[in-house]
């Protein structure tokens, strides 16, 4: 049932796990807690201490807590991808990002019980209520400059030269259809660089498309 609730929250708020930063994963968890409690279940956030993957909600005040071992710990935030429910700790977000920076992939709703031997004494349930989450600003996607992509020299050396050589090897010459290989390769490099917010390793993408045009030319893959 609880997995169904997690999926329900995801359907109602698709943007949260699609964005997949710590603030939006936390929002997802808050909405899930509301649904769990509405069904009469005892459900709470998970306390986190310094150095653990966590999210610090706006207005949250770090404070002392008592752990499962009776020792005192300093709670600095809460889990953005797990909850306590009916005395059991559950993972609720698969692939949840504990950073405020996008990672280019979405989280997924899950409901996986965490075996008790992996419960940390410094992660008890947070019994007090926190202010409702505010919708975070969407991350700003940075577009790398043409120079960062490699400038003219990169595209000539990494696409133009091998494409011309492979076509000559196959007994053909560059033609108007050759432009698609520049376009496809450049487009994917740009998309992945925007997702990462920085320049990426372009070699795998260049190799991918070079093998595609070599296959069309009847040449073996690299």
N, C-alpha and C positions, 0 to 999 in steps of 0.2 A: 504493500500500500504506500509506504513512504517513498519508494522509488517513483511511483505514479505521481505523488505530490511534487517531487523534485522536477519531474518532466513537465508537470502542469505549470509550475513557476517558470520554467524555461520557455514554454510556449507563450505565456502571458508577457514575458519580458525578454524577448529574444536578444535584444541589444546588449544585455548584461554579460552573458557568457561569450557572445560574439566579440565584444570589446575586450574582455578577458584581461583586465588589470585588477590590482588588489581591491580597489574601491568598488568596482562593479561586481566582483565575486562576493564581496561582503554584502552588497545589496541583495544579491541572489539568496544568500544565507538568511538574511533578515526576513525576506518574503517567505522563505521556506519555514522558518520558525513560526511565523504567524499562522501558517496553514496547519502545522503540527499541533500547535496549542489550541487552535479552533476545533480540533478533533479530540481534545481532552488529554493530549499527551504532554508529559513533562519534558520540555525542550529548552536548551540554553546554548548560549555561545560558549566557546572554549577559551579559557584564559591562556595567554602566551607571555613568555618572559623574554628579556633581552637576548638577541642572537637567534631567535627562532623565526621562521617564516610567519608573518603576521600582518595585520592591518590595524592602524591606530585611528579609530573613528574621530571625526571632528568633535571637539568638546570632551573627549575621553581623558580622564585624569589618571595617570599611573598610580597604583596603590598597592598596599601589601595584601597578600592573600595567604590562606593556609592550604598547603598542598595535601595530597593523599597520604603522605608520610608524616603529617603533623608538623612539618617544618614550614617556616615562613618564606615566601617568595615575593618578588616585586613584579606585579602584573603590568606590562607595558603596552599591551594591545590584545587583540582577539584573533582567533583563527578566521581566515577568509574562505576556508574550504572544508570545514568540519563543524559538527555540532555534537552536543550531548542530547540524547533522547532516551527517556525511560531508563536512565542509568547506564547507557551504553554509548560509546563514542563512535560516530559514523563519519566517513569521508562523504562529502556531498558534491564536490566538484572535481571531475577528472581533468588533469592538466591545468589546474588553476594557477594563475600567474601571481606570485607574491610581490611583484614589483609594480610601480606606477608607470613603467615604460611598456608599451605594447610589445608582444613577442611574435605577432603575425599568425597566431593560430588561436582557435576558439577553445573554450573549456566545454566540458560536457556534464550534464546532470548525472550524479551517481548516488547510490545509497549502499555503501559498503561498510559493514561493521569492522572496526579496528580491533584485532585480537587484544585481550586484556594485557598480555605480556608486553605490549608496545605502548601502553598508556604511561605517560610520564607523570610523576607526582606533582610537577609544577604546572600541570594543565587541567585543573579542576573546572567545573562549570562556573560561568560568571552568573551569579544569582541576581545581581542588580540589573535594572533595565537601562538601556542606552538610548540617547536621542535617536529618532528615526533618521535614516540615512538621507543625505541630500544627493541629488543626481550630479555626478562629477562632470566637469567639462570634457568633451571628447578630446582624445589626444590629437595634437597637431601633427599631421603627416608632413615630413620634410622631404622636399624633392631635391635630390643631388644635382649639382650643376653639371653642365656638359663636360667641363674639365674633370670633375670627379669621376664621371663615367669613363673617362679615358681619353677624351678629346679625339681629334681626327686620327692621330697616330694609332690609338687603340683599335679603332674600327677598321682601319686599313690593314693593320698587322694581324688582328685576331679573326677578322671575317673576310675582308677583301682579298688578302694574299692567299689564304688556304682555299677560298672558294674558286678563285681564278685557277689555282694549281690543280684542284680536283677536277674542274671542268675540262681543263686541257688534257688531263690524264684520261678522261672519258671521251676525248675527241670532240669536245664542244667548246663554245666560246660564250662569254658573258652575254646575256640578252636581257630583255625587259623583265622576264620572270625572275632574274637573279635578285631583284630588289626585295623580294619577299623574305629572303634569308637574312638580309640586313634588318628588315623591319621586325621579323619575329624574334630574332636574337636580342635586338635592342629593346624591344617592348618588354620581354621577360626580365631582362637585367634591370630595367627601370622600375618595374612593378616590385620586384624583390628588394631593390634598394630602398624604395619608399616604405615598404613594410618594415624593414630593419631600421630605417632612419639614418642609414649610413651606407657607405659603399660596401659591397659584398665581394666574395670570391666569385669572379665571373667565369672561371675556367670550366666548371661543370655545365653551365648553360651553353657556352660556346661549343663544347664537345657534343652536347645533346643535339644541337641543330646541325652541326657539321656531319654527324652520323646520319641525320635525316636526309640531308642533301646527297651524301655519298650513296645512301641506299637507292635514291631515285636515279642517280647516275650509274648504278650498277657496280659500285665500288665496295670493298669490304669495310666493316666498321673499324674504327681506331681502337 
